[in-house]
């Protein structure tokens, strides 16, 4: 059995994030507002959501939360919603994907 530890998990995460950034770079900026159907996220919002996603694991493990009952999910979801709704340019979203991804990978 081969060992798969933090270093390997971080490298795998960086690889996946690199692919996400590549796709984000290939989508034209004028398509970042496109949503496939009503009540779905636009391309830009979805990429921002992806950037924010590892933040939950970082919060749980970084803050060493031992009991999920102590997490105020309503407040957490409100904060995430506010962050996700911030208007960002394509370049800002790509930079956000990179910085949030590296923050998580470095923690792992």
C-alpha positions as CSV (number, residue, x, y, z in Angstrom):
1,X,0.0,0.0,0.0
2,X,1.4,3.4,-0.9
3,X,1.3,6.3,1.4
4,X,-0.9,9.2,0.4
5,X,-0.4,12.1,2.9
6,X,-0.8,15.8,3.1
7,X,1.9,16.5,0.5
8,X,0.2,14.2,-2.1
9,X,-3.2,15.6,-1.3
10,X,-1.9,19.2,-1.8
11,X,-0.3,18.3,-5.1
12,X,-3.5,16.6,-6.3
13,X,-5.5,19.6,-5.3
14,X,-3.1,22.0,-7.0
15,X,-3.4,19.9,-10.2
16,X,-7.2,20.0,-10.2
17,X,-7.2,23.8,-9.4
18,X,-4.7,24.3,-12.3
19,X,-7.2,22.7,-14.7
20,X,-10.0,24.9,-13.3
21,X,-7.9,28.0,-13.8
22,X,-7.1,26.9,-17.4
23,X,-10.8,26.6,-18.2
24,X,-11.5,29.9,-16.5
25,X,-8.8,31.5,-18.6
26,X,-10.3,30.0,-21.8
27,X,-13.8,31.3,-21.3
28,X,-14.2,34.8,-22.8
29,X,-14.9,37.5,-20.3
30,X,-18.2,38.4,-22.0
31,X,-19.5,34.9,-21.2
32,X,-18.8,35.1,-17.5
33,X,-22.4,36.4,-17.0
34,X,-23.9,33.5,-18.9
35,X,-26.2,31.1,-17.0
36,X,-27.5,27.9,-18.7
37,X,-31.0,28.3,-17.2
38,X,-32.9,30.6,-15.0
39,X,-32.1,30.3,-11.3
40,X,-28.7,28.8,-12.0
41,X,-25.3,30.3,-11.3
42,X,-23.5,32.2,-14.1
43,X,-20.1,31.1,-15.2
44,X,-18.5,33.8,-13.1
45,X,-20.5,33.0,-10.0
46,X,-19.8,29.3,-10.4
47,X,-16.1,29.9,-10.6
48,X,-16.3,32.1,-7.5
49,X,-18.2,29.3,-5.8
50,X,-15.5,26.9,-6.7
51,X,-12.8,29.3,-5.3
52,X,-14.7,29.5,-2.0
53,X,-15.5,25.8,-1.6
54,X,-12.3,24.7,0.1
55,X,-12.8,27.4,2.7
56,X,-15.3,25.3,4.6
57,X,-12.7,22.5,5.1
58,X,-10.1,25.1,6.0
59,X,-12.5,26.6,8.6
60,X,-13.3,23.2,10.1
61,X,-9.7,21.9,10.3
62,X,-7.9,25.2,10.6
63,X,-10.1,26.4,13.5
64,X,-10.1,22.9,14.8
65,X,-13.8,22.7,15.2
66,X,-14.6,19.6,17.3
67,X,-18.4,19.9,17.4
68,X,-20.4,20.9,14.3
69,X,-23.2,22.1,16.6
70,X,-21.0,25.1,17.4
71,X,-21.0,26.2,13.7
72,X,-23.5,29.0,12.9
73,X,-24.5,27.7,9.5
74,X,-26.9,30.5,8.8
75,X,-24.2,33.1,9.4
76,X,-21.7,31.1,7.4
77,X,-24.0,30.7,4.4
78,X,-24.8,34.4,4.5
79,X,-21.1,35.3,4.5
80,X,-20.4,32.9,1.6
81,X,-23.4,34.3,-0.3
82,X,-22.1,37.9,0.1
83,X,-18.6,36.9,-1.0
84,X,-19.9,34.9,-3.9
85,X,-22.2,37.8,-5.1
86,X,-19.4,40.4,-5.1
87,X,-18.9,41.7,-8.7
88,X,-15.5,40.6,-10.0
89,X,-13.9,40.8,-13.4
90,X,-12.5,37.7,-15.1
91,X,-9.0,38.6,-14.0
92,X,-10.2,39.0,-10.4
93,X,-12.0,35.7,-10.4
94,X,-8.9,33.9,-11.8
95,X,-6.7,35.5,-9.2
96,X,-9.3,34.5,-6.5
97,X,-9.3,30.9,-7.7
98,X,-5.5,30.9,-7.5
99,X,-5.1,32.5,-4.1
100,X,-7.9,30.6,-2.4
101,X,-6.6,27.3,-3.9
102,X,-3.1,28.0,-2.8
103,X,-4.3,29.0,0.7
104,X,-6.0,25.6,1.0
105,X,-3.1,23.6,-0.6
106,X,-0.6,25.2,1.7
107,X,-2.7,24.4,4.7
108,X,-2.9,20.7,3.8
